[in-house]
Amino acid sequence: MIKVSITYKNKEGGKFDHQYYAEQHLPMIKSLLGEACLKYEIDKGVSGPAPGSEPGVIAACHIYSPSQQAFMTAFSSVQKEILADVKNYTDISPAMQINEVVQG
């Protein structure tokens, strides 16, 4: 199993609509990816290491998929639709990383 992590670094003046992300964007991704998305999780950054400090990452999602090939096959056919929706919730460029789930 793999986990695809999409992160959004906190930037001064950046916008991020957490409600839209949780209620619209991620459900759309799950629907578009079908069986290539086993489940997803959403993180909302609340603080850095010191209480009250700004988080380094304002938001992230983690999409679990059976394999990298399953994810990439599904994602490649819907990538344009997913990326076109990003402007509806943020002006921060997302970063993607694919990880193998070693234990869970």
N, C-alpha and C positions, 0 to 999 in steps of 0.2 A: 504494500500500500504506500502511496505517496501523499504528501501534504503540499499543496500549492499555497504559499503565503504571499499575499499582496499587502504591502505597507505604504502608508502615506506619512512622510516626515512632516513634523510640525514646522510651519514657517510663519513668520510674522506677517499678519495681514491676510493669511490664507483662509479660504472658506472651506468648510466641510459640513454638510447637512447629514448628521448621523441618523436622523429619522428616515430620510429618503433612502439612505444606504441600507438600513435594516428592513424597511418595509417594502421597498420597490426594487432596488438594484440586486441585492443578493437573492431574493426569491426569483427574479428574472433569470439570473445566472443558473440557479439550480434547475429551473424549468428548461432552459436552453441546453444545458449539458446532459440532462437526462441521467442515465445510469453511470455516467462518468463522474457524477457528483454524488458520492455516498452520503455526505453531510457537510455542513459548513459551520464555522464559528466566527463571531465578530468580536473584536477587541476595540474598546474605546479608551484612548489614553487619558488618564486623569492626573498623573503627576510624574515628575522625574524622581530620582533617588532621594532628594530632600523634600520633606513635607512642604507643599505649596509651590514647589518648583514646576516649571513647564515640562510636560512630557516630550520626549524626543520623537515619538511617533504618535500622531493624533488619532489614527485609526488603522486597523488591519483586519483582514479576513483570512481564514484558513479553509481551503477547500480540500476535502479528502477524496481521493480517487483510487480505483483499484490498481492502476499502473500509470506510468508516465505516458505510455503509448495511448492508453484509453483516454486520458485527459487531453493530450495534444490532438488526437483525431477529432474529438468532440469540439474542442476549443477552436481549432482552425476553421471550422465551418460556421461559427457564430461570433468570431473575434470582432468583426467590424461592428456588429450590433451591440456587443458588450462595451466596446471602447467608445462608441457614439453616445452612450448613456452617461459616461463619466462626467461630462460637463453639467449634468443635471444635479450633481451633488458636491463637486469640488473643482477647484482650480489648481490643485496639487497633483503633480505627476506621480502615478503609482509605480512602485518597484515590485517586480515579481521574482520569487525564488521557489524552486522545486526541491523538496526534501524527501528523503526516504524515511518512513516511520519505522524506527528500529524497535521501539518498545511502546506499548500503549494499551 
